[in-house]
Structure formats: structure tokens, C-alpha cells
Amino acid sequence: MAGLPGAGAARARSASPGTPQALDGTFLCSPLGGLMGTQAVLGLLVWSLIAATTYHLHAAYGWVMFVALFCWILTLLFFMTYLLQLQLKFYVIPWPLVLMIFNAVATVLYITAFVTCAAAVHPTSWRQWDYNRRAAASFFACVTMIIYGVSTFFSFRAWKGLGSNAATSQVTDHA
């Protein structure tokens, strides 16, 4: 499928069961791999900027922190799954569909987190460094939201098989 790793699926399946899988370098060069790496970095920025403030005093930042950490952890899990080619071991799971649903949900969650974070930033904050960090977290939450939206587009294309032909989108053996 276009955009998803596993082009070397036949190569990975031919390895013996006890042999450790190699890292999938083609995934890192794919649009989804690059976007997932960017999501991980930007998500880390969002939650670390919020964590460096007195977010526990404001309920709105608790939501932003939850969204940022939740999406960041799941993005890292998906990233490692595809990088280590673990999706080939669990071929029964419709990975393109799962990834598309995750990206769509993460986009919606980040929309709410961005709006919440941006609305809660007050320039008259009694701690100037909190204001700067919260404003930066709002900016990075917006950028992260856009990146998740682009990932949703690419994972939708991969799920539908757009950009590939029938020969490349068929899996013949699962052993």
C-alpha cells in the first residue's frame, strides 16, 4: 500500500522466526514515517512546555497535558511498531485503518487542545515565563494539529490503496 511501510514484507517474512527484525529504513523515508517523527518531536515540545508551567493550577492545561501525552505515547508506539516491522507479525490487524483512525482522532483531540490552550493564555500572567511557555505550547499544539491532519490524509490514501496498483496492494502469504 502506498505510503505505508512493509514494501519489503516478503523479505521480512522470509526471515526465520528467531531472527531479530532489522529496522525498516524505508519507513523513515516515507511520508508517514517522517510525519510520525515530526509528531513525536512536536508532541514532546507541547507537553514539556506545559509541564514546565504551573499547569496544575488551571484545569484547561490539564486537558492539554492529557491530549499531548496520550497522543505522544501512542505515536511513539505506532512509530516503533512500524520501524521494527512488528505490524508484519500481526497481519490480522488492519494497520492502515487503525493508523488512519488514530490520526483522525488525534487531529480532533489536538484541535480541542489547541483551542483550550490558546484561550487560556493570558498576557497579564503573574509569571512571565509561564506566559511565554504557554504561548509557545499553543503554537506548537497548532502545528502538531496540522501535522496530524496531514497524516490523516496520507493514512487515508494508504488505507484506500490510492497511489498503488493491484499488484503492490495484494498480500499473498501470511506465513
N, CA, C and O atoms as a DFTB+ gen file, in Angstrom:
700 C
 N C O
     1  1       0.842      -1.170       0.000
     2  2       0.000       0.000       0.000
     3  2       0.889       1.235       0.000
     4  3       1.947       1.253       0.629
     5  1       0.462       2.234      -0.689
     6  2       1.261       3.435      -0.845
     7  2       1.398       4.162       0.480
     8  3       0.419       4.349       1.203
     9  1       2.612       4.567       0.790
    10  2       2.848       5.368       1.966
    11  2       3.070       4.586       3.237
    12  3       3.625       5.123       4.196
    13  1       2.658       3.345       3.277
    14  2       2.867       2.550       4.476
    15  2       4.107       1.706       4.315
    16  3       4.424       1.261       3.211
    17  1       4.805       1.485       5.398
    18  2       5.973       0.635       5.332
    19  2       5.572      -0.806       5.107
    20  3       4.397      -1.164       5.187
    21  1       6.536      -1.598       4.834
    22  2       6.263      -3.008       4.620
    23  2       6.430      -3.385       3.172
    24  3       6.008      -4.464       2.755
    25  1       7.052      -2.491       2.382
    26  2       7.299      -2.827       0.987
    27  2       8.214      -4.028       0.911
    28  3       8.158      -4.814      -0.035
    29  1       9.043      -4.158       1.901
    30  2       9.925      -5.315       1.960
    31  2       9.306      -6.416       2.792
    32  3      10.016      -7.126       3.504
    33  1       7.996      -6.572       2.716
    34  2       7.288      -7.548       3.543
    35  2       7.719      -8.967       3.222
    36  3       7.851      -9.795       4.124
    37  1       7.937      -9.257       1.951
    38  2       8.355     -10.609       1.579
    39  2       9.732     -10.896       2.159
    40  3      10.011     -12.011       2.601
    41  1      10.583      -9.888       2.154
    42  2      11.919     -10.038       2.715
    43  2      11.826     -10.295       4.215
    44  3      12.552     -11.136       4.746
    45  1      10.932      -9.571       4.908
    46  2      10.800      -9.718       6.351
    47  2      10.167     -11.060       6.715
    48  3      10.541     -11.665       7.720
    49  1       9.207     -11.534       5.906
    50  2       8.553     -12.801       6.216
    51  2       9.461     -13.986       5.939
    52  3       9.264     -15.061       6.505
    53  1      10.460     -13.804       5.069
    54  2      11.319     -14.926       4.734
    55  2      12.356     -15.194       5.824
    56  3      12.998     -16.244       5.815
    57  1      12.527     -14.264       6.756
    58  2      13.482     -14.464       7.833
    59  2      12.958     -15.537       8.779
    60  3      11.749     -15.727       8.910
    61  1      13.865     -16.224       9.425
    62  2      13.448     -17.258      10.363
    63  2      12.812     -16.615      11.590
    64  3      13.122     -15.468      11.909
    65  1      11.926     -17.332      12.288
    66  2      11.199     -16.747      13.412
    67  2      12.092     -16.252      14.535
    68  3      11.723     -15.297      15.218
    69  1      13.244     -16.854      14.755
    70  2      14.123     -16.442      15.840
    71  2      15.024     -15.278      15.490
    72  3      15.678     -14.723      16.373
    73  1      15.078     -14.895      14.226
    74  2      15.955     -13.819      13.795
    75  2      15.326     -12.469      14.121
    76  3      14.171     -12.222      13.776
    77  1      16.088     -11.590      14.788
    78  2      15.516     -10.267      15.079
    79  2      15.321      -9.478      13.784
    80  3      16.133      -9.552      12.861
    81  1      14.227      -8.723      13.741
    82  2      13.926      -7.936      12.554
    83  2      14.842      -6.716      12.501
    84  3      15.188      -6.132      13.528
    85  1      15.221      -6.354      11.296
    86  2      16.017      -5.159      11.092
    87  2      15.099      -3.946      11.103
    88  3      13.889      -4.067      10.913
    89  1      15.681      -2.790      11.327
    90  2      14.900      -1.565      11.270
    91  2      14.491      -1.301       9.834
    92  3      15.261      -1.549       8.907
    93  1      13.296      -0.803       9.651
    94  2      12.771      -0.524       8.323
    95  2      13.167       0.892       7.915
    96  3      12.492       1.856       8.277
    97  1      14.248       1.018       7.172
    98  2      14.740       2.321       6.724
    99  2      13.806       2.991       5.741
   100  3      13.756       4.219       5.673
   101  1      13.063       2.203       4.974
   102  2      12.130       2.798       4.019
   103  2      10.983       3.501       4.732
   104  3      10.415       4.457       4.204
   105  1      10.636       3.032       5.932
   106  2       9.589       3.691       6.709
   107  2      10.017       5.098       7.107
   108  3       9.221       6.035       7.044
   109  1      11.271       5.244       7.515
   110  2      11.753       6.557       7.916
   111  2      11.740       7.553       6.762
   112  3      11.583       8.755       6.974
   113  1      11.906       7.049       5.544
   114  2      11.918       7.921       4.363
   115  2      10.528       8.122       3.776
   116  3      10.352       8.951       2.883
   117  1       9.540       7.380       4.260
   118  2       8.180       7.504       3.731
   119  2       7.513       8.753       4.324
   120  3       7.940       9.251       5.366
   121  1       6.474       9.252       3.662
   122  2       5.769      10.423       4.218
   123  2       5.212      10.166       5.624
   124  3       5.312      11.028       6.497
   125  1       4.627       8.984       5.841
   126  2       4.075       8.702       7.170
   127  2       5.166       8.568       8.227
   128  3       4.970       8.968       9.374
   129  1       6.299       8.014       7.854
   130  2       7.401       7.896       8.806
   131  2       7.938       9.258       9.213
   132  3       8.175       9.515      10.393
   133  1       8.128      10.124       8.233
   134  2       8.600      11.475       8.531
   135  2       7.595      12.259       9.353
   136  3       7.965      12.996      10.267
   137  1       6.315      12.096       9.022
   138  2       5.275      12.798       9.775
   139  2       5.171      12.277      11.207
   140  3       4.964      13.056      12.137
   141  1       5.313      10.963      11.385
   142  2       5.265      10.407      12.745
   143  2       6.440      10.904      13.580
   144  3       6.281      11.217      14.759
   145  1       7.603      10.975      12.975
   146  2       8.764      11.518      13.694
   147  2       8.537      12.970      14.090
   148  3       8.879      13.382      15.198
   149  1       7.954      13.746      13.169
   150  2       7.645      15.146      13.457
   151  2       6.590      15.258      14.548
   152  3       6.688      16.124      15.417
   153  1       5.585      14.392      14.511
   154  2       4.556      14.390      15.554
   155  2       5.169      14.102      16.917
   156  3       4.801      14.725      17.913
   157  1       6.094      13.169      16.959
   158  2       6.724      12.811      18.234
   159  2       7.518      13.992      18.800
   160  3       7.450      14.275      19.996
   161  1       8.265      14.673      17.939
   162  2       9.073      15.811      18.397
   163  2       8.171      16.965      18.833
   164  3       8.375      17.540      19.902
   165  1       7.178      17.305      18.014
   166  2       6.295      18.423      18.355
   167  2       5.425      18.100      19.567
   168  3       5.187      18.971      20.404
   169  1       4.950      16.863      19.670
   170  2       4.177      16.466      20.846
   171  2       4.999      16.562      22.119
   172  3       4.504      16.979      23.166
   173  1       6.266      16.168      22.013
   174  2       7.182      16.297      23.162
   175  2       7.334      17.765      23.556
   176  3       7.345      18.094      24.742
   177  1       7.451      18.641      22.567
   178  2       7.552      20.072      22.860
   179  2       6.299      20.588      23.564
   180  3       6.393      21.342      24.533
   181  1       5.143      20.187      23.083
   182  2       3.892      20.676      23.676
   183  2       3.799      20.266      25.136
   184  3       3.588      21.113      26.004
   185  1       3.953      18.974      25.419
   186  2       3.749      18.561      26.808
   187  2       4.881      19.002      27.720
   188  3       4.650      19.233      28.907
   189  1       6.100      19.128      27.204
   190  2       7.187      19.603      28.073
   191  2       7.044      21.090      28.371
   192  3       7.381      21.533      29.470
   193  1       6.546      21.874      27.403
   194  2       6.308      23.295      27.671
   195  2       5.190      23.480      28.694
   196  3       5.290      24.336      29.572
   197  1       4.142      22.694      28.586
   198  2       3.050      22.785      29.561
   199  2       3.519      22.280      30.930
   200  3       3.184      22.869      31.957
   201  1       4.288      21.197      30.944
   202  2       4.759      20.638      32.216
   203  2       5.691      21.595      32.949
   204  3       5.814      21.526      34.172
   205  1       6.348      22.482      32.213
   206  2       7.275      23.425      32.832
   207  2       6.561      24.635      33.446
   208  3       7.210      25.523      33.998
   209  1       5.237      24.670      33.351
   210  2       4.475      25.769      33.948
   211  2       3.711      25.251      35.164
   212  3       3.808      24.079      35.529
   213  1       2.964      26.138      35.767
   214  2       2.111      25.732      36.887
   215  2       0.750      25.312      36.332
   216  3      -0.280      25.898      36.665
   217  1       0.768      24.291      35.483
   218  2      -0.454      23.847      34.802
   219  2      -1.475      23.266      35.764
   220  3      -2.672      23.297      35.478
   221  1      -1.036      22.741      36.888
   222  2      -1.959      22.122      37.832
   223  2      -2.902      23.138      38.484
   224  3      -3.898      22.750      39.096
   225  1      -2.600      24.417      38.361
   226  2      -3.474      25.448      38.907
   227  2      -4.617      25.807      37.960
   228  3      -5.568      26.481      38.358
   229  1      -4.527      25.361      36.713
   230  2      -5.524      25.690      35.697
   231  2      -6.022      24.398      35.061
   232  3      -5.243      23.649      34.473
   233  1      -7.310      24.143      35.179
   234  2      -7.896      22.897      34.666
   235  2      -7.733      22.772      33.154
   236  3      -7.613      21.659      32.640
   237  1      -7.727      23.873      32.447
   238  2      -7.621      23.830      30.989
   239  2      -6.294      23.200      30.558
   240  3      -6.243      22.452      29.582
   241  1      -5.247      23.504      31.277
   242  2      -3.950      22.945      30.905
   243  2      -3.829      21.473      31.261
   244  3      -2.998      20.766      30.690
   245  1      -4.634      21.007      32.185
   246  2      -4.679      19.573      32.458
   247  2      -5.179      18.806      31.240
   248  3      -4.666      17.732      30.927
   249  1      -6.184      19.357      30.547
   250  2      -6.693      18.731      29.325
   251  2      -5.631      18.739      28.224
   252  3      -5.438      17.743      27.527
   253  1      -4.955      19.858      28.081
   254  2      -3.905      19.961      27.062
   255  2      -2.794      18.954      27.358
   256  3      -2.276      18.302      26.452
   257  1      -2.443      18.839      28.619
   258  2      -1.402      17.894      29.021
   259  2      -1.836      16.459      28.735
   260  3      -1.043      15.659      28.240
   261  1      -3.080      16.131      29.040
   262  2      -3.594      14.787      28.759
   263  2      -3.522      14.484      27.267
   264  3      -3.004      13.439      26.872
   265  1      -4.035      15.385      26.439
   266  2      -4.047      15.166      24.992
   267  2      -2.625      15.012      24.465
   268  3      -2.343      14.099      23.689
   269  1      -1.733      15.900      24.885
   270  2      -0.360      15.866      24.382
   271  2       0.347      14.567      24.777
   272  3       1.003      13.939      23.947
   273  1       0.214      14.169      26.035
   274  2       0.872      12.935      26.485
   275  2       0.250      11.690      25.865
   276  3       0.968      10.786      25.438
   277  1      -1.079      11.635      25.814
   278  2      -1.777      10.491      25.243
   279  2      -1.379      10.284      23.771
   280  3      -1.007       9.183      23.365
   281  1      -1.463      11.343      23.003
   282  2      -1.115      11.237      21.576
   283  2       0.366      10.967      21.377
   284  3       0.745      10.232      20.466
   285  1       1.211      11.555      22.224
   286  2       2.651      11.354      22.096
   287  2       3.022       9.891      22.363
   288  3       3.809       9.300      21.623
   289  1       2.456       9.318      23.415
   290  2       2.760       7.916      23.743
   291  2       2.268       6.981      22.644
   292  3       2.995       6.078      22.229
   293  1       1.038       7.189      22.169
   294  2       0.528       6.331      21.095
   295  2       1.301       6.515      19.797
   296  3       1.520       5.549      19.066
   297  1       1.715       7.737      19.503
   298  2       2.525       7.976      18.303
   299  2       3.851       7.234      18.406
   300  3       4.302       6.632      17.431
   301  1       4.475       7.271      19.577
   302  2       5.731       6.526      19.753
   303  2       5.508       5.027      19.596
   304  3       6.337       4.337      19.002
   305  1       4.395       4.515      20.122
   306  2       4.096       3.081      19.970
   307  2       3.903       2.708      18.499
   308  3       4.445       1.701      18.042
   309  1       3.140       3.505      17.756
   310  2       2.964       3.242      16.325
   311  2       4.288       3.385      15.574
   312  3       4.597       2.586      14.689
   313  1       5.059       4.398      15.930
   314  2       6.344       4.620      15.272
   315  2       7.264       3.417      15.453
   316  3       7.882       2.945      14.498
   317  1       7.346       2.930      16.680
   318  2       8.205       1.775      16.945
   319  2       7.645       0.506      16.290
   320  3       8.411      -0.341      15.830
   321  1       6.329       0.374      16.247
   322  2       5.706      -0.779      15.589
   323  2       6.103      -0.841      14.123
   324  3       6.494      -1.895      13.622
   325  1       6.002       0.289      13.439
   326  2       6.347       0.317      12.018
   327  2       7.850       0.281      11.792
   328  3       8.313      -0.335      10.832
   329  1       8.614       0.926      12.652
   330  2      10.068       0.935      12.490
   331  2      10.651      -0.462      12.674
   332  3      11.570      -0.853      11.954
   333  1      10.124      -1.206      13.627
   334  2      10.606      -2.567      13.882
   335  2       9.852      -3.622      13.073
   336  3      10.097      -4.819      13.226
   337  1       8.936      -3.176      12.214
   338  2       8.155      -4.045      11.331
   339  2       7.310      -5.056      12.116
   340  3       7.091      -6.178      11.659
   341  1       6.849      -4.656      13.274
   342  2       6.020      -5.548      14.089
   343  2       4.628      -5.722      13.499
   344  3       3.937      -6.688      13.825
   345  1       4.203      -4.800      12.632
   346  2       2.887      -4.934      12.012
   347  2       2.830      -6.148      11.105
   348  3       1.743      -6.642      10.804
   349  1       3.977      -6.638      10.663
   350  2       4.008      -7.833       9.820
   351  2       3.733      -9.096      10.630
   352  3       3.266     -10.093      10.079
   353  1       4.015      -9.065      11.915
   354  2       3.746     -10.226      12.771
   355  2       2.266     -10.320      13.139
   356  3       1.757     -11.409      13.404
   357  1       1.584      -9.188      13.153
   358  2       0.163      -9.142      13.486
   359  2      -0.616      -8.728      12.247
   360  3      -1.251      -7.673      12.232
   361  1      -0.571      -9.541      11.224
   362  2      -1.154      -9.210       9.930
   363  2      -2.675      -9.218       9.950
   364  3      -3.299      -8.701       9.023
   365  1      -3.287      -9.791      10.979
   366  2      -4.740      -9.847      11.063
   367  2      -5.313      -8.454      11.363
   368  3      -6.435      -8.143      10.963
   369  1      -4.550      -7.632      12.057
   370  2      -4.992      -6.282      12.404
   371  2      -4.905      -5.411      11.153
   372  3      -3.868      -5.398      10.490
   373  1      -5.962      -4.690      10.819
   374  2      -5.920      -3.800       9.646
   375  2      -5.145      -2.514       9.973
   376  3      -5.743      -1.477      10.259
   377  1      -3.832      -2.596       9.929
   378  2      -2.972      -1.497      10.371
   379  2      -3.226      -0.172       9.653
   380  3      -3.231       0.870      10.309
   381  1      -3.436      -0.168       8.338
   382  2      -3.724       1.132       7.700
   383  2      -4.987       1.796       8.250
   384  3      -5.024       3.012       8.433
   385  1      -6.015       0.999       8.510
   386  2      -7.252       1.538       9.064
   387  2      -7.045       2.019      10.497
   388  3      -7.539       3.084      10.868
   389  1      -6.327       1.253      11.300
   390  2      -6.055       1.635      12.687
   391  2      -5.266       2.943      12.726
   392  3      -5.564       3.828      13.527
   393  1      -4.263       3.060      11.862
   394  2      -3.452       4.273      11.829
   395  2      -4.274       5.473      11.369
   396  3      -4.109       6.574      11.894
   397  1      -5.155       5.271      10.398
   398  2      -5.994       6.371       9.932
   399  2      -6.946       6.835      11.036
   400  3      -7.116       8.037      11.239
   401  1      -7.562       5.899      11.743
   402  2      -8.475       6.261      12.830
   403  2      -7.714       6.992      13.939
   404  3      -8.196       7.991      14.472
   405  1      -6.534       6.493      14.282
   406  2      -5.738       7.165      15.316
   407  2      -5.403       8.587      14.902
   408  3      -5.552       9.514      15.697
   409  1      -4.953       8.769      13.668
   410  2      -4.584      10.116      13.211
   411  2      -5.787      11.047      13.185
   412  3      -5.664      12.222      13.531
   413  1      -6.946      10.541      12.782
   414  2      -8.159      11.374      12.765
   415  2      -8.561      11.769      14.181
   416  3      -8.898      12.926      14.431
   417  1      -8.527      10.817      15.104
   418  2      -8.880      11.113      16.499
   419  2      -7.862      12.074      17.115
   420  3      -8.237      12.994      17.843
   421  1      -6.586      11.865      16.828
   422  2      -5.551      12.754      17.353
   423  2      -5.721      14.168      16.801
   424  3      -5.482      15.144      17.512
   425  1      -6.130      14.283      15.545
   426  2      -6.369      15.607      14.967
   427  2      -7.485      16.323      15.713
   428  3      -7.352      17.497      16.060
   429  1      -8.579      15.624      15.958
   430  2      -9.708      16.231      16.673
   431  2      -9.302      16.589      18.106
   432  3      -9.639      17.668      18.594
   433  1      -8.586      15.695      18.775
   434  2      -8.139      15.983      20.139
   435  2      -7.200      17.191      20.174
   436  3      -7.297      18.029      21.071
   437  1      -6.305      17.277      19.210
   438  2      -5.385      18.415      19.172
   439  2      -6.097      19.714      18.801
   440  3      -5.652      20.791      19.199
   441  1      -7.194      19.635      18.045
   442  2      -7.979      20.853      17.793
   443  2      -8.510      21.381      19.121
   444  3      -8.408      22.573      19.410
   445  1      -9.080      20.482      19.929
   446  2      -9.606      20.920      21.219
   447  2      -8.493      21.396      22.144
   448  3      -8.670      22.366      22.881
   449  1      -7.344      20.719      22.109
   450  2      -6.224      21.117      22.969
   451  2      -5.675      22.479      22.552
   452  3      -5.359      23.313      23.401
   453  1      -5.565      22.700      21.244
   454  2      -5.058      23.983      20.763
   455  2      -5.992      25.118      21.153
   456  3      -5.545      26.150      21.654
   457  1      -7.284      24.933      20.925
   458  2      -8.250      25.989      21.259
   459  2      -8.249      26.247      22.764
   460  3      -8.281      27.398      23.199
   461  1      -8.212      25.181      23.552
   462  2      -8.187      25.324      25.011
   463  2      -6.929      26.042      25.474
   464  3      -6.989      26.951      26.302
   465  1      -5.800      25.631      24.938
   466  2      -4.520      26.223      25.342
   467  2      -4.443      27.689      24.924
   468  3      -4.008      28.536      25.705
   469  1      -4.862      27.989      23.702
   470  2      -4.802      29.362      23.212
   471  2      -5.761      30.272      23.982
   472  3      -5.444      31.430      24.254
   473  1      -6.932      29.742      24.329
   474  2      -7.903      30.554      25.066
   475  2      -7.468      30.805      26.506
   476  3      -7.863      31.806      27.104
   477  1      -6.666      29.919      27.063
   478  2      -6.254      30.051      28.464
   479  2      -4.984      30.871      28.651
   480  3      -4.605      31.168      29.784
   481  1      -4.325      31.240      27.562
   482  2      -3.105      32.057      27.676
   483  2      -3.514      33.504      27.925
   484  3      -4.263      34.091      27.145
   485  1      -3.019      34.066      29.009
   486  2      -3.324      35.458      29.349
   487  2      -2.015      36.237      29.412
   488  3      -1.103      35.854      30.146
   489  1      -1.910      37.329      28.650
   490  2      -0.668      38.109      28.657
   491  2      -0.416      38.806      29.986
   492  3       0.691      39.290      30.220
   493  1      -1.396      38.867      30.845
   494  2      -1.215      39.519      32.153
   495  2      -0.883      38.499      33.230
   496  3      -1.132      38.728      34.414
   497  1      -0.317      37.364      32.808
   498  2       0.032      36.323      33.769
   499  2       1.018      36.882      34.790
   500  3       1.883      37.693      34.459
   501  1       0.873      36.440      36.026
   502  2       1.745      36.938      37.083
   503  2       3.159      36.374      36.986
   504  3       4.072      36.869      37.646
   505  1       3.340      35.346      36.170
   506  2       4.685      34.789      35.941
   507  2       4.949      34.857      34.440
   508  3       4.334      34.123      33.667
   509  1       5.849      35.722      34.034
   510  2       6.107      35.965      32.616
   511  2       6.575      34.699      31.897
   512  3       6.190      34.468      30.751
   513  1       7.402      33.873      32.553
   514  2       7.892      32.673      31.878
   515  2       6.767      31.662      31.651
   516  3       6.815      30.905      30.682
   517  1       5.762      31.634      32.517
   518  2       4.597      30.789      32.275
   519  2       3.847      31.242      31.026
   520  3       3.407      30.423      30.219
   521  1       3.709      32.563      30.880
   522  2       3.030      33.093      29.690
   523  2       3.780      32.685      28.428
   524  3       3.165      32.220      27.468
   525  1       5.088      32.852      28.419
   526  2       5.884      32.510      27.237
   527  2       5.783      31.024      26.902
   528  3       5.622      30.656      25.738
   529  1       5.876      30.183      27.907
   530  2       5.796      28.741      27.673
   531  2       4.409      28.325      27.204
   532  3       4.280      27.475      26.323
   533  1       3.387      28.910      27.780
   534  2       2.020      28.575      27.375
   535  2       1.731      29.055      25.954
   536  3       1.064      28.365      25.183
   537  1       2.233      30.232      25.616
   538  2       2.047      30.737      24.254
   539  2       2.788      29.850      23.253
   540  3       2.272      29.554      22.175
   541  1       3.989      29.433      23.615
   542  2       4.748      28.534      22.742
   543  2       4.049      27.180      22.630
   544  3       4.014      26.590      21.551
   545  1       3.497      26.688      23.731
   546  2       2.761      25.418      23.696
   547  2       1.537      25.539      22.794
   548  3       1.199      24.591      22.085
   549  1       0.868      26.690      22.809
   550  2      -0.276      26.908      21.911
   551  2       0.166      26.844      20.456
   552  3      -0.483      26.200      19.631
   553  1       1.262      27.508      20.145
   554  2       1.769      27.499      18.780
   555  2       2.110      26.082      18.337
   556  3       1.703      25.650      17.259
   557  1       2.853      25.361      19.164
   558  2       3.257      24.005      18.786
   559  2       2.061      23.041      18.764
   560  3       2.061      22.084      17.989
   561  1       1.058      23.277      19.592
   562  2      -0.155      22.460      19.524
   563  2      -0.864      22.677      18.190
   564  3      -1.409      21.734      17.617
   565  1      -0.858      23.906      17.699
   566  2      -1.467      24.190      16.392
   567  2      -0.690      23.501      15.276
   568  3      -1.289      22.903      14.382
   569  1       0.631      23.580      15.322
   570  2       1.450      22.927      14.298
   571  2       1.277      21.412      14.363
   572  3       1.184      20.751      13.329
   573  1       1.234      20.867      15.567
   574  2       1.045      19.430      15.737
   575  2      -0.319      19.000      15.209
   576  3      -0.442      17.944      14.588
   577  1      -1.338      19.811      15.452
   578  2      -2.675      19.529      14.931
   579  2      -2.649      19.457      13.401
   580  3      -3.273      18.575      12.811
   581  1      -1.946      20.363      12.774
   582  2      -1.845      20.371      11.309
   583  2      -1.115      19.124      10.820
   584  3      -1.523      18.512       9.833
   585  1      -0.041      18.746      11.504
   586  2       0.732      17.563      11.109
   587  2      -0.127      16.301      11.247
   588  3      -0.077      15.427      10.382
   589  1      -0.904      16.196      12.312
   590  2      -1.808      15.044      12.455
   591  2      -2.859      15.048      11.351
   592  3      -3.235      13.986      10.856
   593  1      -3.336      16.222      10.961
   594  2      -4.291      16.305       9.859
   595  2      -3.691      15.828       8.544
   596  3      -4.347      15.114       7.786
   597  1      -2.449      16.216       8.268
   598  2      -1.757      15.754       7.055
   599  2      -1.541      14.243       7.126
   600  3      -1.687      13.544       6.123
   601  1      -1.197      13.747       8.293
   602  2      -1.027      12.297       8.465
   603  2      -2.334      11.557       8.238
   604  3      -2.343      10.452       7.694
   605  1      -3.437      12.163       8.655
   606  2      -4.741      11.549       8.403
   607  2      -4.977      11.415       6.906
   608  3      -5.474      10.387       6.445
   609  1      -4.625      12.441       6.150
   610  2      -4.779      12.403       4.695
   611  2      -3.942      11.279       4.091
   612  3      -4.444      10.489       3.292
   613  1      -2.658      11.208       4.474
   614  2      -1.790      10.175       3.909
   615  2      -2.198       8.775       4.360
   616  3      -2.107       7.829       3.578
   617  1      -2.644       8.628       5.606
   618  2      -3.069       7.297       6.042
   619  2      -4.400       6.905       5.404
   620  3      -4.659       5.718       5.205
   621  1      -5.244       7.880       5.081
   622  2      -6.459       7.567       4.343
   623  2      -6.111       7.064       2.944
   624  3      -6.694       6.092       2.465
   625  1      -5.169       7.724       2.301
   626  2      -4.735       7.281       0.973
   627  2      -4.130       5.880       1.038
   628  3      -4.371       5.056       0.156
   629  1      -3.350       5.610       2.076
   630  2      -2.752       4.285       2.220
   631  2      -3.820       3.236       2.501
   632  3      -3.745       2.118       1.991
   633  1      -4.815       3.592       3.312
   634  2      -5.891       2.653       3.624
   635  2      -6.691       2.321       2.377
   636  3      -7.037       1.160       2.157
   637  1      -6.989       3.311       1.565
   638  2      -7.751       3.089       0.335
   639  2      -6.892       2.510      -0.782
   640  3      -7.426       2.067      -1.799
   641  1      -5.584       2.503      -0.614
   642  2      -4.696       1.969      -1.638
   643  2      -4.480       2.927      -2.792
   644  3      -4.084       2.504      -3.878
   645  1      -4.734       4.212      -2.579
   646  2      -4.538       5.196      -3.641
   647  2      -3.053       5.401      -3.872
   648  3      -2.285       5.529      -2.919
   649  1      -2.653       5.431      -5.112
   650  2      -1.247       5.614      -5.443
   651  2      -0.508       4.316      -5.625
   652  3       0.700       4.327      -5.860
   653  1      -1.192       3.196      -5.525
   654  2      -0.546       1.912      -5.763
   655  2      -1.387       1.140      -6.771
   656  3      -2.542       1.477      -7.033
   657  1      -0.790       0.112      -7.320
   658  2      -1.556      -0.703      -8.266
   659  2      -1.991      -1.998      -7.584
   660  3      -1.615      -2.258      -6.441
   661  1      -2.764      -2.789      -8.268
   662  2      -3.317      -4.006      -7.675
   663  2      -2.215      -4.992      -7.292
   664  3      -2.357      -5.732      -6.319
   665  1      -1.135      -5.006      -8.038
   666  2      -0.069      -5.965      -7.763
   667  2       0.652      -5.623      -6.454
   668  3       1.060      -6.532      -5.730
   669  1       0.815      -4.343      -6.139
   670  2       1.545      -3.978      -4.938
   671  2       0.662      -3.955      -3.702
   672  3       1.183      -3.941      -2.587
   673  1      -0.653      -3.951      -3.860
   674  2      -1.520      -3.867      -2.698
   675  2      -2.079      -5.236      -2.281
   676  3      -2.895      -5.302      -1.362
   677  1      -1.668      -6.302      -2.921
   678  2      -2.157      -7.626      -2.579
   679  2      -1.106      -8.373      -1.762
   680  3       0.077      -8.377      -2.101
   681  1      -1.546      -8.986      -0.711
   682  2      -0.678      -9.824       0.096
   683  2      -1.100     -11.262      -0.164
   684  3      -2.266     -11.615       0.008
   685  1      -0.146     -12.089      -0.578
   686  2      -0.500     -13.443      -0.957
   687  2      -0.275     -14.445       0.145
   688  3      -1.047     -15.395       0.271
   689  1       0.769     -14.265       0.958
   690  2       1.033     -15.248       2.007
   691  2       1.246     -14.513       3.320
   692  3       1.775     -13.402       3.348
   693  1       0.827     -15.148       4.403
   694  2       0.944     -14.547       5.723
   695  2       1.851     -15.352       6.632
   696  3       1.869     -15.130       7.842
   697  1       2.587     -16.264       6.080
   698  2       3.434     -17.110       6.923
   699  2       4.811     -16.545       7.075
   700  3       5.649     -17.136       7.756
